[in-house]
Amino acid sequence: MSRRQQLWKLARTCLAKLIDLLLRLEKEARDLRRQVKELKDRLALNSRNSSKPPSSDGLAKPAPKSLRQKTGRKPGGQPGHPGRTLQPVAQPDHTRLHRLDRCPCGRCQGRSLRDEPVLDYEKRQVFELPQKPLEVTEHQAEIKRCPVSGQLVTASFPEEVKAPAQYGPRFKAQMVYFNEQHFIPFGRLTQVCQDLYGQPLSEATIAAANQRLYDNLAPFEQRLMDLLPLAPVNHCDESGLRVNKSLHWLHVMSNAKLTFYGVHPKRGVEAMDYFNIIPRCKNWIIHDHFKPYFTYNECLHALCNEHHLRELKFLYEEHQEAWAEELSRFLLDSNERCQREGVLGEQEFKKAWAQYRAILAKGRRHHPRLQGRGKQSKAANLLNRLQDYDLCVLAFLFDPHVPFTNNGGERDIRMEKVRQKISGCFRTLRGARVFARNRSYISTCRKQGLNVLQAITDGLIGKPFIPTLAQGP
């Protein structure tokens, strides 16, 4: 081989290596650009444009920017709003009479009015706590001697009076109310009792009251689980719950009148089958596209559009995706129209459906559906969901029972997150389930318009509120 041929061969080898290096560097640069984009997208996610909770925003929270549109109305109560203010009662507990002994008009130089008849009264009422909010009732059982046997015999105490000194059901109900409704921890409740009533309170007393309410609510929970599958629409959601340092899940299924909470180690189908409410549903369930819900084909599925709006907001704010802003506007305008005029007729719905698909087609031009298992962008994944479950997204347009969002379920489950922030995790699974059943009862009673404190008192004495079919769906 000549010298020139050797040089050409060496040059071709070096060129091939250089081209291979350039291709590898180009691929690495593409991967790095993709990773940088993903990291930037992850940093841009917050509670306004994704499903992340507000607590994850940290101190650098974005300025509030609601998805709601301006209505032009001034803040505060609107014309025609009845308002709420303190109203006098018909039968006050105490009456103090202020006598008019001398005339204050100034013309008669303070003439005496003691002998003048009373024509009327001007009334004003002051609402105040009693000076002694805790009353003590002493039960005394007579002791006598039997004239026949000579033995000393004692009268029977009421069944609920079992100790030399104890708290009554209304007091225990108030402690349960503070703990389960307002999430005041046991330790702080002992301080509350000492400060308000001047009496000591052990944490064991509160725990025993919670446990007793839980035991007495077994028939309530069974009725709840029987009524929920009959409702025309139910909201479903789930959220992580720490129990004895391990991850569990709090499941909620609720509507405008009923609320069920259940705790389970699993999040998906295993837990849903365990509670056996969703498997018996024949009507609408509203959720956030958690795939295990679609395992149940007997019920109708509707998706939460609030989740869609947040994801669309991210796409048009961070990536300037015009189709995302157009679809967001379409969904909001459609919801406003349904609230104003009612659900759409068949022809109107077909037009709206065609408009919806046309907007998605614009998005598909930039984010085509990938075949196989290749990794897709967030926009492509969202488009897949919006296309594959289009009727679930638009269900609010043609059925008056279907709400626009799953906010009902999210509101019901939000209280559990508040409880965790205040009191931390549960030490035992039993304690978590006590909380879940008691909260189901409190939430349901609140939705039914009942006095929650009285409802808890009734539950503690073994007479809990039991919803009927008329009070359920």
C-alpha positions in Angstrom: 0.0 0.0 0.0 1.4 3.3 -1.0 2.0 6.2 1.3 -0.9 8.2 -0.1 -3.3 5.3 0.3 -2.2 4.9 4.0 -2.8 8.6 4.5 -6.3 8.4 2.9 -7.2 5.4 5.0 -6.0 7.2 8.2 -8.0 10.3 7.2 -11.1 8.3 6.6 -10.7 6.5 9.9 -10.2 9.9 11.7 -13.2 11.3 9.9 -15.4 8.4 10.8 -14.4 8.7 14.5 -15.0 12.5 14.3 -18.5 12.0 12.8 -19.3 9.3 15.4 -18.1 11.7 18.2 -20.2 14.5 16.7 -23.3 12.3 16.6 -22.8 11.2 20.2 -22.3 14.8 21.3 -25.4 15.9 19.4 -27.4 13.1 21.1 -26.0 14.0 24.4 -26.8 17.7 23.8 -30.4 16.7 22.9 -30.7 14.7 26.0 -29.3 17.5 28.1 -31.6 20.0 26.5 -34.5 17.7 27.2 -33.4 17.2 30.8 -33.0 21.0 31.3 -36.5 21.6 29.9 -38.0 18.9 32.2 -36.2 20.4 35.2 -37.4 23.9 34.2 -41.0 22.6 33.8 -40.7 20.9 37.2 -39.6 24.1 38.8 -42.4 26.0 37.1 -45.1 23.6 38.6 -47.0 25.0 41.5 -50.5 24.7 43.0 -52.0 27.0 40.3 -51.0 25.1 37.2 -50.8 21.5 38.5 -52.1 19.1 41.1 -49.4 20.0 43.6 -50.9 21.1 46.9 -50.4 24.8 48.0 -48.2 23.6 50.9 -45.6 22.6 48.3 -45.2 26.2 47.0 -43.0 27.1 50.0 -42.2 30.7 50.8 -41.7 31.7 47.2 -45.4 31.4 46.5 -46.5 32.8 43.2 -48.9 35.8 43.3 -52.5 34.6 43.5 -54.1 34.3 40.1 -57.5 32.8 40.0 -58.9 31.0 37.0 -62.2 32.8 37.6 -63.1 35.7 35.4 -64.0 39.2 36.6 -67.7 39.8 36.9 -67.6 43.6 37.4 -69.4 43.4 40.7 -68.0 45.1 43.8 -66.7 42.9 46.6 -68.9 42.1 49.6 -72.6 41.4 49.8 -74.5 41.8 46.6 -78.0 43.6 46.3 -80.7 41.2 47.5 -78.3 39.2 49.7 -80.2 38.7 53.1 -77.1 39.0 55.2 -76.5 37.5 58.7 -76.4 39.4 61.9 -77.1 38.7 65.6 -80.8 38.6 66.2 -82.7 38.9 69.5 -84.3 35.8 70.9 -88.0 35.5 71.9 -87.3 34.0 75.4 -84.2 35.4 77.1 -82.7 33.5 80.0 -82.6 36.6 82.3 -84.3 40.0 82.3 -83.0 43.2 83.9 -85.4 46.0 84.3 -84.1 49.6 84.1 -86.6 51.9 85.8 -87.4 55.5 84.7 -87.7 57.5 87.9 -87.2 61.0 86.5 -87.9 62.6 83.2 -84.8 63.2 81.0 -86.5 65.5 78.4 -85.1 68.7 80.1 -88.3 70.8 79.9 -89.8 69.6 83.2 -86.5 70.0 85.2 -86.4 66.3 86.0 -89.9 65.7 87.2 -90.6 62.4 89.0 -92.2 59.7 86.9 -92.5 57.0 89.6 -96.3 57.1 89.7 -96.7 57.3 85.8 -97.9 54.1 84.1 -95.4 52.2 81.9 -96.4 52.5 78.2 -93.9 50.2 76.6 -90.3 48.9 76.8 -87.3 49.4 74.5 -85.4 46.1 74.5 -81.8 45.3 73.9 -80.2 41.9 74.4 -76.6 41.0 75.4 -75.3 37.5 74.6 -72.7 36.4 77.2 -71.2 33.2 78.5 -72.4 32.1 82.0 -70.0 32.8 84.8 -69.9 29.1 85.7 -70.1 27.1 82.5 -69.7 23.7 84.1 -72.5 22.6 86.4 -72.0 19.7 88.9 -75.0 17.5 89.7 -74.6 15.2 92.7 -76.6 11.9 92.7 -77.5 10.7 96.1 -78.7 7.1 96.5 -80.6 6.4 99.7 -79.3 3.7 102.0 -81.7 1.9 104.3 -81.7 -1.2 106.5 -84.0 -4.1 105.6 -86.3 -4.8 108.5 -86.3 -8.5 107.7 -82.7 -9.3 107.0 -81.1 -6.4 108.7 -78.8 -5.7 105.8 -78.0 -2.3 104.5 -79.5 -1.8 101.0 -78.8 1.1 98.5 -81.0 2.6 95.8 -79.8 2.2 92.2 -78.0 5.0 90.4 -78.9 5.8 86.7 -77.1 3.6 84.3 -74.9 6.4 83.0 -73.7 7.3 86.5 -70.9 4.8 87.1 -68.1 6.6 89.0 -67.8 8.8 92.1 -66.9 11.7 89.8 -67.2 11.8 86.0 -67.9 14.0 83.0 -71.4 14.0 81.4 -72.2 13.2 77.8 -72.6 16.9 76.7 -69.1 17.7 78.1 -67.5 14.7 76.4 -69.3 15.6 73.2 -67.7 19.1 73.3 -64.3 17.5 73.8 -64.9 15.2 70.8 -66.2 18.2 68.8 -63.0 20.2 69.6 -60.8 17.2 68.7 -62.5 15.7 65.7 -64.1 18.8 64.1 -61.5 21.5 64.9 -58.4 19.2 65.3 -57.3 20.5 68.7 -54.7 17.9 69.9 -55.2 16.0 73.2 -52.5 17.9 75.0 -54.0 21.3 74.2 -57.5 20.1 75.0 -56.4 19.5 78.6 -55.3 23.1 78.7 -58.6 24.3 77.2 -60.5 22.4 79.8 -58.4 23.8 82.6 -58.7 27.4 81.3 -62.4 27.4 80.5 -63.8 25.2 83.2 -61.2 25.1 85.9 -61.2 21.3 85.9 -58.4 18.8 85.0 -58.9 16.5 82.0 -56.8 13.5 81.1 -56.0 12.6 77.5 -57.4 9.1 78.2 -60.8 10.6 78.8 -60.8 12.2 75.3 -59.6 9.0 73.7 -62.3 7.0 75.4 -65.0 9.4 74.2 -63.7 9.2 70.6 -63.7 5.4 70.9 -67.2 5.2 72.4 -68.6 7.4 69.6 -66.8 5.2 67.0 -68.4 2.1 68.5 -71.9 3.6 68.6 -71.6 4.8 65.0 -71.4 1.3 63.5 -75.0 1.4 62.3 -74.6 4.9 60.9 -71.6 3.8 58.8 -73.5 0.8 57.5 -76.4 3.0 56.4 -74.0 5.4 54.8 -72.4 2.6 52.8 -75.9 1.5 51.7 -77.1 4.9 50.6 -74.0 6.2 48.7 -74.3 3.8 45.8 -77.9 5.0 45.2 -76.9 8.6 44.8 -77.1 10.1 41.3 -73.6 11.5 41.6 -70.7 10.9 44.0 -67.3 12.6 44.4 -64.3 10.3 44.9 -60.8 11.1 46.0 -57.9 9.7 48.0 -54.9 11.2 49.9 -51.9 9.9 51.6 -52.1 9.4 55.4 -49.2 8.5 57.8 -50.1 5.7 60.2 -47.4 4.5 62.5 -44.7 6.0 60.2 -46.0 4.1 57.1 -48.0 5.4 54.2 -51.7 4.6 54.2 -54.5 6.2 52.2 -57.7 8.1 53.2 -60.5 7.4 50.7 -63.5 9.7 50.5 -66.8 9.2 48.7 -69.3 12.0 49.2 -72.1 14.1 47.8 -74.1 17.1 48.9 -75.7 15.1 51.8 -73.4 12.3 52.7 -69.7 11.8 53.4 -67.8 8.5 53.9 -64.1 8.3 54.9 -62.2 5.1 55.0 -58.5 4.3 55.8 -56.6 1.5 54.0 -53.0 0.6 53.3 -53.6 0.6 49.6 -54.7 3.4 47.2 -56.2 1.5 44.3 -58.6 -1.3 43.5 -57.8 -3.4 46.6 -59.0 -0.6 48.8 -62.0 0.2 46.6 -63.1 -3.4 46.7 -62.6 -3.5 50.5 -65.0 -0.6 51.1 -67.4 -2.0 48.5 -69.1 1.3 47.7 -67.8 2.1 44.2 -68.4 -1.5 42.9 -72.1 -1.1 43.7 -72.5 2.3 42.1 -74.6 2.5 39.0 -74.6 6.3 38.5 -72.0 9.0 38.1 -68.7 9.1 40.0 -66.5 12.2 39.7 -62.8 11.8 40.0 -59.4 13.0 38.7 -58.6 10.2 36.2 -57.0 7.9 38.7 -56.9 4.8 36.5 -58.2 2.2 39.1 -61.6 4.0 39.0 -62.1 3.0 35.4 -61.9 -0.7 36.5 -65.5 -0.3 37.5 -67.7 -0.4 34.4 -71.1 -0.4 36.0 -70.9 3.2 36.9 -70.6 6.4 34.8 -67.3 8.3 34.9 -66.9 12.1 34.8 -63.5 13.9 35.1 -62.6 16.9 37.2 -62.1 19.9 34.8 -60.4 21.9 37.5 -57.4 19.5 37.1 -57.6 20.0 33.3 -57.6 23.8 33.7 -54.5 23.7 35.9 -52.6 21.6 33.4 -53.7 23.7 30.5 -52.7 26.8 32.4 -49.2 25.4 32.7 -49.0 24.7 29.0 -50.0 28.2 27.8 -48.1 30.1 30.5 -44.9 28.2 30.4 -44.8 26.9 26.7 -47.1 29.4 25.0 -49.4 26.6 23.7 -52.2 28.6 22.0 -54.5 25.5 21.8 -54.3 25.1 25.6 -55.5 28.6 26.2 -58.3 28.2 23.7 -59.4 24.9 25.3 -59.3 26.5 28.8 -61.5 29.3 27.5 -63.9 26.9 25.9 -64.3 24.9 29.1 -64.9 27.9 31.3 -67.4 29.5 28.8 -69.2 26.2 28.5 -69.5 25.9 32.2 -70.8 29.4 32.6 -73.3 28.8 29.9 -74.6 25.7 31.5 -75.0 27.5 34.9 -76.9 30.3 33.2 -79.1 28.3 30.7 -78.9 24.7 31.8 -77.5 21.7 30.0 -77.2 21.6 26.2 -79.7 19.9 23.9 -78.6 17.2 21.5 -77.8 19.5 18.6 -76.1 22.1 20.7 -74.0 19.4 22.4 -72.9 18.0 19.1 -71.7 21.5 18.0 -69.8 21.9 21.3 -68.3 18.5 21.0 -67.1 19.2 17.4 -65.6 22.5 18.7 -63.8 20.6 21.5 -62.4 18.1 19.1 -61.2 20.8 16.7 -59.2 22.5 19.5 -57.6 19.1 20.4 -56.7 18.6 16.7 -54.7 21.9 16.8 -52.8 20.5 19.7 -52.1 17.2 17.9 -50.3 19.0 15.2 -47.5 19.9 17.7 -47.9 16.8 19.9 -48.7 13.7 17.8 -49.7 10.5 19.6 -46.7 8.2 19.8 -47.1 4.5 19.0 -45.7 2.0 21.4 -44.1 2.8 24.7 -42.0 5.9 23.9 -41.9 8.6 26.4 -44.3 11.5 25.6 -44.5 15.1 26.7 -46.9 16.3 29.3 -48.9 18.0 26.5 -49.2 14.7 24.6 -50.3 12.8 27.6 -52.9 15.4 28.4 -54.2 15.3 24.8 -54.4 11.5 25.0 -56.6 11.8 28.1 -58.8 14.6 26.7 -59.3 12.6 23.4 -59.8 9.2 24.9 -62.2 10.3 27.6 -63.9 13.2 25.8 -67.4 12.4 27.0 -66.1 12.0 30.6 -64.7 15.5 30.2 -67.8 17.0 28.7 -70.4 15.2 30.9 -71.3 18.4 32.6 -72.7 19.7 29.3 -75.4 17.0 28.9 -76.3 15.8 32.4 -77.5 18.3 35.1 -76.3 16.0 37.9 -72.7 16.2 36.8 -70.7 19.1 38.3 -67.9 20.8 36.4 -65.2 19.8 38.9 -64.5 17.3 41.7 -64.2 20.1 44.2 -66.8 18.5 46.5 -64.6 15.5 47.1 -61.4 17.6 47.4 -63.1 19.9 50.0 -64.1 16.9 52.0 -60.6 15.4 52.0 -58.8 18.7 52.6 -59.8 18.6 56.3 -57.7 15.5 56.8 -54.6 17.3 55.5 -55.3 20.1 57.9 -55.5 17.6 60.7 -52.1 16.1 59.8 -50.5 19.5 59.8 -51.8 20.2 63.3 -51.5 16.9 65.0 -49.1 14.8 62.8 -49.6 11.2 61.9 -51.7 8.5 63.6 -50.0 6.1 65.9 -52.2 3.2 65.1 -54.5 2.0 62.3 -57.3 1.7 64.8 -56.9 5.4 65.7 -57.0 6.4 62.1 -60.2 4.4 61.5 -61.8 6.0 64.6 -61.0 9.4 63.2 -62.4 8.4 59.7 -65.7 7.1 61.0 -66.2 10.0 63.4 -65.4 12.5 60.7 -67.9 10.8 58.4 -70.6 11.3 61.0 -69.6 15.0 61.7 -69.4 15.9 58.0 -72.7 14.2 57.2 -74.5 15.9 60.1 -73.1 19.2 59.0 -74.4 18.6 55.4 -77.8 17.6 56.8 -78.1 20.9 58.6 -78.0 19.4 62.1 -76.4 20.9 65.2 -73.1 19.0 65.2 -72.5 19.2 69.0 -76.0 17.8 69.7 -75.4 15.1 67.1 -72.2 14.0 68.8 -74.0 14.0 72.2 -76.7 11.8 70.7 -74.0 9.5 69.3 -72.2 9.2 72.7 -75.4 8.1 74.4 -76.1 5.5 71.8 -78.7 7.4 69.7 -76.8 8.6 66.6 -78.4 10.2 63.7 -79.1 7.6 61.0 -79.8 9.1 57.5 -82.8 7.8 55.6 -83.2 7.3 51.9 -84.9 10.6 51.6 -82.0 12.3 53.5 -79.4 10.6 51.3 -79.3 10.8 47.5 
